[in-house]
C-alpha cells in the first residue's frame, strides 16, 4: 500500500490459490491390494453429517473412492504440520500422472513416510490416523466431476466420530480450544488463537484489513477469528509455491529466491 492509498481501499487481484482458511485433513482410503493410502488435503466443508471433499482428479484417493467408497478423515493438530508437509508431494499412484510429474514422487506407504500410525476403524475399511484427536469414518455417497476436469467433489456421510477425551466438552460437543486443528490459509499453516466469541454472542470490532498487493499478505490478513501470530517457521515457507525450505538457499521446488 502506498502512502497515497488510504486503508480499506480495495483493488482487483489474482491470487494463485483461494484457500482463505480451511482445516488440514488427512484422508485415508484403501488401495486395490487392501493397503491404506494417506493423503493431505484442505478442500473440505461439512453440513450436518455430510462432508464435501475436493479431490484431485489424478490422485490415488479419488481412484480408490470410486472403487471402494469408504474414507476416514483425521484432523492433525499443529505439532503434526511437518508430517503433513512430508507427504504433500507424494502420490500413491505407482505411475506418477503427467500433471504431477517433476513435482510428485511415488511412495507406497505414506503413513510411514509421514511418521504416522494407522488405527483400525470400526465401520469402514480405511484406518484412521492414531495421532489425530478428531477422526471421522465416512461412506462416500456420490462423486461429482468438477467443472474444469482437474478435481472432483466427493460427498461422504459420516457414520462414526472418534474424539479424544481431552477435547470433549459437555455432552458430545467438541471443545475447539482443546482440539486445536491446523488451519491452512494461502499456503501457510496456522494454529488457532484466542477465541473472539461464540455463535450468538456480541461480535468484537475488527480493524480494516490493509490492501497488500497482488498476493495476500498473511501478516495483514492475520486470520481474523481463527488466527494469531504466525509461527516462527513461516519464514521457511516459499511465498511462491508453499514448499518448505531446508536453509537459506533457493526454494527446492520452484527455485525461487528466499524472501528478504
Protein Blocks (a to p, Z undefined) as FASTA:
>chain_A
ZZklcghiacddddfbfcfbpcddddddddfkopacddddfbdcdehjbccddddfkbmk
lmmmmmmccdddddddfklmmmmmmmmmgcfbfbacfklgojaccdfblmlmnopacddd
fkbmbdcdfklmbdcddddfbdcddfkopaccdddddfbdcddfklpcehjaccfklnop
addeehiacdddddfbdehiacddddddddebjbdcfklnnoghjaccddfklmmpcfkn
opacfblbdcfklopacdZZ
